[in-house]
């Protein structure tokens, strides 16, 4: 049996929010410029619009 972990691509200035036990308020701002970043599907990925001045919106 082969299990495949689902992943989502994340980019610089994204905000990720944990969907597992959200009452713990596990939130992170991605400030690393790397095109190989991925997050588990246990995180909601918030991506800002292209021309947004205030990129940190959470």
Buried (B, 14 or more C-beta within 10 A) or exposed (E): EEEEEEEBEBBEBBBBBBEEEEEEEBBBBBEEEEEEBEBEEBBBBBBBEEEEEEBEEE
